[in-house]
Amino acid sequence: MKKIFLGCLGVTLLLSSCVSQKKYADLEAKHKQTQDLLNSATVKLNDCLEEKATASSRLQTLEDQNAFLKANNQDLINNMGNLTTLTTKGAENLEKSLESLQEKDLTIRKLNDAITRRDSVNLSLVQSLKGVLGNMDDEDIEISVEKGVVFVSISDKLLFSSGSYNVTNRAKEVLGKVAKVVNNKPDFEFMVEGHTDDVPYRGSGNLVDNWDLSVKRATSVVRILQNDFNVDPKRMTAAGRSEYIPVSSTEKSKNRRTRIVVLPKIDQFYSMIEEGGS
């Protein structure tokens, strides 16, 4: 009986030992599987952490770029506003410049029209003078237009005796023809200029030098025009130029001359300008 009990106990212990060993093996296998899963999860976690760090760094870079673009965009908006302001001011300045140019263009056109009209009047005057003086010797009388002014140059030998300021009878005939033309042109004023050569004056009386002689010759001509031919004295000026405006350096006789300078009145010329713009 005792032997049977001990046998049963031994069998029981043996069976218990076998069951524990199998569970242990199962547990060990599960532990290994769990460890493998943990290791795999750890690797994946590390990968995720690295990806997160990379993503965070890229996100920061994108945020920095976004901030830069926003600032740059604001600068562009500000610049566009400034440019708009400048463009507006530029347009206003351009408009003012165009208006100024138009005004200047109108003034130039008025001046050109006035000059054209003045030249036409001068041409008519020259033709009238040449018409009445055409039978005179060309060497004694010269009619020209310079810078819009008509000049009638009469030689000394035709008007005066040598060293004298008394007008000759033949000269009065010439002055009468000139007076006829200027009397028909009441809108013109004129100046009579006396010119001499550079030979010093040697005459007697009240004359001192060529200044005196040139002035006396001019006033003699003006008096003849006024007293003998009824030219309005308010339209005339007498001037002496002495020897200082010669026309020839080789022929002194050409420098001894009396020149009648015919020119329109200043207010008449301005009237031409105003009429040209109307």
SEKOL-369543 format. One record per residue (C-alpha): residue in one letter; residue number from 1; x, y, z. Coordinates in steps of 0.02 Angstrom, whole numbers, m for minus. Example, Ala and Ser with C-alpha at 12.3 -4.5 7.8 and 13.67 -1.06 7.14 Angstrom:
BEGIN
[r A; 1; [615; m225; 390]] [r S; 2; [684; m53; 357]] 
***
This chain:
BEGIN
[r M; 1; [0; 0; 0]] [r K; 2; [140; 119; 45]] [r K; 3; [225; 80; m118]] [r I; 4; [69; 119; m214]] [r F; 5; [54; 288; m129]] [r L; 6; [231; 333; m165]] [r G; 7; [210; 282; m346]] [r C; 8; [57; 391; m366]] [r L; 9; [147; 538; m286]] [r G; 10; [293; 518; m402]] [r V; 11; [181; 513; m553]] [r T; 12; [91; 668; m493]] [r L; 13; [255; 764; m470]] [r L; 14; [315; 709; m638]] [r L; 15; [155; 767; m723]] [r S; 16; [162; 933; m628]] [r S; 17; [341; 959; m682]] [r C; 18; [298; 926; m863]] [r V; 19; [154; 1050; m864]] [r S; 20; [259; 1191; m788]] [r Q; 21; [396; 1166; m913]] [r K; 22; [273; 1182; m1059]] [r K; 23; [196; 1340; m987]] [r Y; 24; [368; 1412; m963]] [r A; 25; [413; 1377; m1141]] [r D; 26; [253; 1458; m1198]] [r L; 27; [282; 1607; m1088]] [r E; 28; [459; 1623; m1147]] [r A; 29; [401; 1617; m1327]] [r K; 30; [272; 1752; m1292]] [r H; 31; [403; 1856; m1203]] [r K; 32; [518; 1844; m1352]] [r Q; 33; [375; 1892; m1468]] [r T; 34; [332; 2038; m1356]] [r Q; 35; [514; 2091; m1350]] [r D; 36; [523; 2084; m1538]] [r L; 37; [365; 2189; m1550]] [r L; 38; [438; 2312; m1425]] [r N; 39; [600; 2323; m1521]] [r S; 40; [505; 2349; m1683]] [r A; 41; [395; 2480; m1600]] [r T; 42; [550; 2565; m1530]] [r V; 43; [629; 2572; m1703]] [r K; 44; [468; 2642; m1776]] [r L; 45; [457; 2766; m1634]] [r N; 46; [634; 2825; m1665]] [r D; 47; [594; 2841; m1851]] [r C; 48; [438; 2940; m1808]] [r L; 49; [538; 3053; m1692]] [r E; 50; [665; 3085; m1829]] [r E; 51; [528; 3121; m1954]] [r K; 52; [446; 3236; m1828]] [r A; 53; [609; 3329; m1801]] [r T; 54; [633; 3345; m1990]] [r A; 55; [454; 3400; m2012]] [r S; 56; [471; 3527; m1870]] [r S; 57; [629; 3596; m1948]] [r R; 58; [545; 3608; m2119]] [r L; 59; [392; 3687; m2038]] [r Q; 60; [502; 3819; m1957]] [r T; 61; [586; 3853; m2123]] [r L; 62; [417; 3870; m2209]] [r E; 63; [356; 3985; m2071]] [r D; 64; [512; 4093; m2091]] [r Q; 65; [486; 4098; m2279]] [r N; 66; [304; 4140; m2254]] [r A; 67; [349; 4282; m2136]] [r F; 68; [477; 4347; m2263]] [r L; 69; [352; 4338; m2404]] [r K; 70; [222; 4430; m2300]] [r A; 71; [347; 4567; m2259]] [r N; 72; [404; 4575; m2440]] [r N; 73; [224; 4580; m2498]] [r Q; 74; [189; 4725; m2380]] [r D; 75; [342; 4816; m2447]] [r L; 76; [278; 4789; m2623]] [r I; 77; [107; 4855; m2573]] [r N; 78; [189; 5007; m2494]] [r N; 79; [297; 5033; m2648]] [r M; 80; [146; 5017; m2760]] [r G; 81; [60; 5149; m2655]] [r N; 82; [211; 5262; m2669]] [r L; 83; [223; 5225; m2854]] [r T; 84; [40; 5268; m2875]] [r T; 85; [69; 5432; m2785]] [r L; 86; [222; 5468; m2892]] [r T; 87; [129; 5419; m3049]] [r T; 88; [m14; 5536; m3003]] [r K; 89; [107; 5678; m2970]] [r G; 90; [201; 5635; m3129]] [r A; 91; [39; 5641; m3228]] [r E; 92; [m3; 5810; m3150]] [r N; 93; [171; 5876; m3188]] [r L; 94; [160; 5808; m3365]] [r E; 95; [m8; 5892; m3389]] [r K; 96; [62; 6056; m3326]] [r S; 97; [212; 6037; m3441]] [r L; 98; [99; 6004; m3589]] [r E; 99; [m5; 6157; m3546]] [r S; 100; [154; 6260; m3534]] [r L; 101; [215; 6193; m3700]] [r Q; 102; [47; 6233; m3780]] [r E; 103; [57; 6411; m3713]] [r K; 104; [235; 6429; m3777]] [r D; 105; [184; 6355; m3944]] [r L; 106; [41; 6480; m3955]] [r T; 107; [160; 6623; m3912]] [r I; 108; [284; 6564; m4043]] [r R; 109; [148; 6552; m4173]] [r K; 110; [89; 6727; m4128]] [r L; 111; [268; 6792; m4144]] [r N; 112; [292; 6703; m4310]] [r D; 113; [128; 6773; m4374]] [r A; 114; [177; 6948; m4316]] [r I; 115; [349; 6933; m4396]] [r T; 116; [271; 6872; m4557]] [r R; 117; [151; 7019; m4557]] [r R; 118; [293; 7138; m4514]] [r D; 119; [399; 7068; m4655]] [r S; 120; [252; 7090; m4774]] [r V; 121; [232; 7271; m4720]] [r N; 122; [420; 7299; m4738]] [r L; 123; [418; 7222; m4911]] [r S; 124; [278; 7339; m4961]] [r L; 125; [377; 7486; m4891]] [r V; 126; [534; 7435; m4985]] [r Q; 127; [439; 7417; m5147]] [r S; 128; [362; 7589; m5121]] [r L; 129; [532; 7667; m5087]] [r K; 130; [612; 7583; m5236]] [r G; 131; [464; 7638; m5340]] [r V; 132; [490; 7823; m5302]] [r L; 133; [681; 7815; m5298]] [r G; 134; [706; 7694; m5441]] [r N; 135; [776; 7826; m5558]] [r M; 136; [914; 7872; m5436]] [r D; 137; [1094; 7814; m5450]] [r D; 138; [1114; 7651; m5354]] [r E; 139; [1281; 7710; m5287]] [r D; 140; [1199; 7859; m5203]] [r I; 141; [1046; 7772; m5128]] [r E; 142; [1036; 7597; m5057]] [r I; 143; [878; 7517; m4986]] [r S; 144; [896; 7360; m4880]] [r V; 145; [809; 7259; m4745]] [r E; 146; [909; 7192; m4598]] [r K; 147; [831; 7097; m4452]] [r G; 148; [658; 7159; m4492]] [r V; 149; [710; 7342; m4510]] [r V; 150; [711; 7443; m4671]] [r F; 151; [865; 7551; m4705]] [r V; 152; [879; 7691; m4832]] [r S; 153; [1061; 7742; m4848]] [r I; 154; [1097; 7904; m4943]] [r S; 155; [1275; 7948; m4989]] [r D; 156; [1360; 8103; m4920]] [r K; 157; [1396; 8175; m5093]] [r L; 158; [1210; 8174; m5135]] [r L; 159; [1155; 8264; m4977]] [r F; 160; [1295; 8382; m4924]] [r S; 161; [1447; 8476; m4984]] [r S; 162; [1613; 8421; m4909]] [r G; 163; [1624; 8466; m4724]] [r S; 164; [1451; 8547; m4728]] [r Y; 165; [1284; 8504; m4650]] [r N; 166; [1178; 8608; m4769]] [r V; 167; [1064; 8498; m4876]] [r T; 168; [1086; 8520; m5064]] [r N; 169; [941; 8558; m5179]] [r R; 170; [960; 8390; m5266]] [r A; 171; [952; 8305; m5096]] [r K; 172; [788; 8393; m5058]] [r E; 173; [713; 8308; m5211]] [r V; 174; [764; 8139; m5142]] [r L; 175; [701; 8180; m4967]] [r G; 176; [535; 8237; m5041]] [r K; 177; [511; 8066; m5120]] [r V; 178; [556; 7978; m4958]] [r A; 179; [436; 8093; m4864]] [r K; 180; [296; 8046; m4985]] [r V; 181; [317; 7863; m4941]] [r V; 182; [333; 7885; m4752]] [r N; 183; [184; 8003; m4748]] [r N; 184; [82; 7863; m4826]] [r K; 185; [143; 7744; m4689]] [r P; 186; [86; 7830; m4529]] [r D; 187; [113; 7673; m4425]] [r F; 188; [301; 7685; m4447]] [r E; 189; [428; 7784; m4349]] [r F; 190; [603; 7817; m4412]] [r M; 191; [772; 7879; m4357]] [r V; 192; [892; 7983; m4461]] [r E; 193; [1073; 7937; m4426]] [r G; 194; [1223; 8042; m4479]] [r H; 195; [1386; 7949; m4516]] [r T; 196; [1559; 8016; m4558]] [r D; 197; [1727; 7941; m4606]] [r D; 198; [1876; 7940; m4488]] [r V; 199; [1957; 8097; m4559]] [r P; 200; [1959; 8226; m4418]] [r Y; 201; [1843; 8374; m4442]] [r R; 202; [1941; 8531; m4492]] [r G; 203; [1800; 8654; m4518]] [r S; 204; [1766; 8814; m4424]] [r G; 205; [1618; 8876; m4325]] [r N; 206; [1531; 8788; m4182]] [r L; 207; [1571; 8610; m4240]] [r V; 208; [1710; 8527; m4142]] [r D; 209; [1728; 8355; m4220]] [r N; 210; [1642; 8218; m4319]] [r W; 211; [1516; 8192; m4180]] [r D; 212; [1453; 8367; m4203]] [r L; 213; [1456; 8352; m4393]] [r S; 214; [1358; 8187; m4394]] [r V; 215; [1225; 8255; m4275]] [r K; 216; [1205; 8419; m4370]] [r R; 217; [1183; 8325; m4534]] [r A; 218; [1048; 8214; m4455]] [r T; 219; [954; 8364; m4383]] [r S; 220; [966; 8455; m4550]] [r V; 221; [880; 8309; m4638]] [r V; 222; [746; 8297; m4502]] [r R; 223; [708; 8483; m4517]] [r I; 224; [689; 8470; m4706]] [r L; 225; [568; 8323; m4686]] [r Q; 226; [469; 8417; m4554]] [r N; 227; [467; 8593; m4625]] [r D; 228; [466; 8561; m4812]] [r F; 229; [370; 8397; m4824]] [r N; 230; [258; 8398; m4670]] [r V; 231; [322; 8238; m4591]] [r D; 232; [257; 8224; m4413]] [r P; 233; [405; 8268; m4299]] [r K; 234; [340; 8147; m4165]] [r R; 235; [383; 8005; m4284]] [r M; 236; [565; 8057; m4308]] [r T; 237; [727; 8044; m4210]] [r A; 238; [893; 8125; m4258]] [r A; 239; [1054; 8038; m4207]] [r G; 240; [1240; 8060; m4241]] [r R; 241; [1351; 7905; m4253]] [r S; 242; [1512; 7995; m4300]] [r E; 243; [1645; 7883; m4379]] [r Y; 244; [1619; 7730; m4271]] [r I; 245; [1504; 7622; m4378]] [r P; 246; [1595; 7610; m4545]] [r V; 247; [1532; 7500; m4687]] [r S; 248; [1698; 7492; m4780]] [r S; 249; [1878; 7486; m4724]] [r T; 250; [1946; 7533; m4896]] [r E; 251; [1823; 7660; m4968]] [r K; 252; [1799; 7805; m4849]] [r S; 253; [1666; 7884; m4960]] [r K; 254; [1547; 7740; m4920]] [r N; 255; [1562; 7779; m4735]] [r R; 256; [1508; 7960; m4762]] [r R; 257; [1320; 7934; m4770]] [r T; 258; [1152; 7974; m4693]] [r R; 259; [1045; 7826; m4650]] [r I; 260; [857; 7829; m4625]] [r V; 261; [804; 7683; m4515]] [r V; 262; [620; 7644; m4536]] [r L; 263; [536; 7531; m4408]] [r P; 264; [359; 7496; m4349]] [r K; 265; [302; 7567; m4184]] [r I; 266; [326; 7450; m4036]] [r D; 267; [142; 7454; m3989]] [r Q; 268; [98; 7415; m4170]] [r F; 269; [208; 7261; m4166]] [r Y; 270; [124; 7202; m4006]] [r S; 271; [m43; 7230; m4090]] [r M; 272; [16; 7117; m4231]] [r I; 273; [58; 6983; m4102]] [r E; 274; [m113; 6996; m4020]] [r E; 275; [m203; 6995; m4187]] [r G; 276; [m102; 6843; m4239]] [r G; 277; [m176; 6743; m4095]] [r S; 278; [m355; 6797; m4123]] 
***
